[in-house]
């Protein structure tokens, strides 16, 4: 949705390219604000993805270490069948 809004604002700012007016400057500023917000959101999503990836790697390493550790064995006492 933000991309569509950004493209619409960009198109509007280009349509007024022959004029150097307050409206044009406001449209350009709005387009830049939308672009900056989109980039900030993309950065936040990348950071969240990195955190998930790091967490998954940590969990995988813990599982691998648990799988390679010797298992604790307990021996059950021998029982004789009841007659």
C-alpha positions, 0 to 999 in steps of 0.5 A: 500500500505504501508503495502505491502511495509513494508511486502516486506521489512521485507521479504527481511530483513529476507532473508538476516538474515544469513549475517550481511552486510551493505545491511542487515542493510540498509534493516532493517533500511528501514523496521523500517522507513516504520513501523514508518511512518505507525504508525505515519499515524495510530496515525494521523488518530486516532487523526482525528477520535477522533476530529470528535467524540468530535465534534459530541458529542458537536453538539449532546449535543447542539441539546439536550439542544436546544430540552429541552429548552422551546420554545419561543411562540408568539401569533398571534392576533385573526383575524375575517373573512372578510365579 
